[in-house]
Amino acid sequence: MQVFENGVVEHVKLLQAANDEHGGVIVEMEEPMAPQVFATVLRASMLHWKHQGKRGVWIKLPINLVNLVETAVKEGFWYHHAEPNYLMLVYWIPETANTIPANASHRVGVGAIVLNDRRELLVVREKSGRFQAIGLWKIPTGIVDEGEDIIKAAMREVKEETAIDTEFLEILAFRQSHKSFFGKSSLFFLCMLCPLSFDIQKQELEIEAAQWMPFAEYAAQPFVQKTQLFKYTTELCLAKIDKGYTGFSPHPTTSIFSNKNGYLYLNSQDFNQSSCDV
C-alpha cells in the first residue's frame, strides 16, 4: 500500500483483518507496535477498507496493547465493550445510519424454587446485602455465567449455596427490569427444581444460614407479604403444587449458525395436547 506523507511515498503493511458476516472486518491485534507506527498503519488500512466498501471495522486490543487505545480513539474509533483481557473498539465507515449493534444490554439471573415432599422450601439467609439487613429467608439466586445454560445455572447455584443436588423441572416465570447493574437491564428466571438430596451444608463465604422451611412460614414473612414480586413467587408455587400450573420445560435444540447445543423452553403439557389434537 502506498501513502503520501510529507511528500514522501511510503510502503505500509496493512493490518491483518478477517471479514465478518455483515460487510465489515475484524482486526485482532497481537504484536506490540509503537503508537506512531500504529497510527500510520491504521490510516492506510482504513483507506484500503473504505475503497473495498467495507462497513464496520472492529479492533480487538488485548490488555497488553492498551498503549494503542488513545491512537485508535484519535482516528475516530470508539469503545464498544470490554472484557477482563481485552477492549473492543469499533468504527463505522459509510456515510449512512450506523447499524453496528450495541453492546450486550442484559445480564441473566436465576432463582431456584426447591420443594420437598413435606411442602418445605429450601431457603437461605445471606451474609451481606439488603436482604441480610432485614433477616429475610429467600430462595437461592445467582447470575448465569458466560456460556452457561439456565438449567445448569439454577442447579449450580443451589449446589453452591446449600450442597443440595437437584433436577431441573421448568421455568415458572421470568421478569425483565432495567437500569439495575451498571445501567444494564436484567432478565431473571424463576426456576422449579426437584431435590435429589436433603442434607444441607451451607456455603461459608456468602450464606449465613440455610434450611428447609415450611412453605407457609416462608410466605408469611412480612417482606414477602408486602413485596409484589415475592407475592407472585409464592402464588406461583401454590399454583404449581395445588392447581397443576405448567411452566416452560427445556427441550434440546441445535443452533443453525454455530451448531452448538441449547434449549427451547416451552409449555410441554399444552404443546403435547395440541400436537395430539392435530
ABEGO torsion letter per residue (X at the ends): XBBBBGGBBBBBBBBBBBBBAAGBBBBBBABBBBAAAAAAAAAAAAAAAAAAGBBBBBBBBBAAAAAAAAAAAAAGBBBABBBAABBBBBBBABBBBBABBBBBABBBBBBBBBBBAAGBBBBBBBABEAAAAAGBBBBBBEBBBBGBBAAAAAAAAAAAAAGBBBBBABBABBBBBBGABGGBBBBBBBBBBBBABABBBBBAAABABBBBBBAAAAAABAAAAABAAAAAAAAAAAAAAAAGBBBBBBBBBBBAAAGBBBBBBBBAAAAAAAAAAX
